[in-house]
Amino acid sequence: MNIQARKLSLIEYLVSLKDDNLFEKIEESVLELKGSKLSVFTEEELILRAKEANLDYNKGNYSTQEDLEKESKNW
């Protein structure tokens, strides 16, 4: 499905919504996203970040899936 079709599908869904609470939640989420500043990286920045990530990994500076699952149980 292309972007235009997805937009139309979303618009149709929103128009058909009857639940005011759900609409408010959607509206708040959209406005929150609109207000946030998403970072856009240059190719050089992405390469640098990848190199830094590889260095961290090679040094053992990472968490396993198991570590993250254990940590998330304490949230």
N, C-alpha and C positions, 0 to 999 in steps of 0.2 A: 504494500500500500504506500503510495507516495505521500509527501508532506501535505499536499493540497487535500487529498482524500481524508487524511488523518485529521486535519483541521476541521473539515466539514463534519466529520463523524463526531468530533468533540463538541462542536457547536450544536449539533442536533441533540446530543445527549444533554447538554446544559439547558437547552430550550425545553426539553421534556421533563426536567427535574421538578418534582413537586415538594421535595423535602427541603425546607428552608435551612435547617441546621446543616445538612450535607452541603448545600450550596455555599453557606457561610464558610465552612471548613475549606472548601475548594478555593473560594475567593481569597481567604486569608493566606493559603499556601501560595497562590499565584502572586499575590502582592508581596509576600515575603521574598519569593524568588526574584521578583522584579526589582526589589530594593537592594538585594545582595549584589556585591560586585564579584563577578566571576573572573578568575584569573585567566589571562590568555598568555601563553608562553611562546617565545620565539623558538625556532628550530635549535638554536645554540643553547638556549636555556633547557630545553628538553634533553638534549644530549648531555649537558652537564649534570642534570638531575639523574639521568640513567647511570652515568659514570659514578656518581656519588653513591647511588643505591648499590651498584656492584661492589664498590669498595666496602660498604657497610656489610654486605652479605659475606664477602670473603673474610672479613674480620670477625664474623660470627655475631654481628649486631642485627639480630632479627628475632622475631617471635614465630613460633610454630602455630599451626592451627589449633593444636591441643592446648598450647599456652593461652591463646586468645579465648578459647572456650572456657577454660578454668577461670580466667580473669573475669569474663562476662557473667559468671554465676554470682559474683560479688557485687554486681551493680545494683 
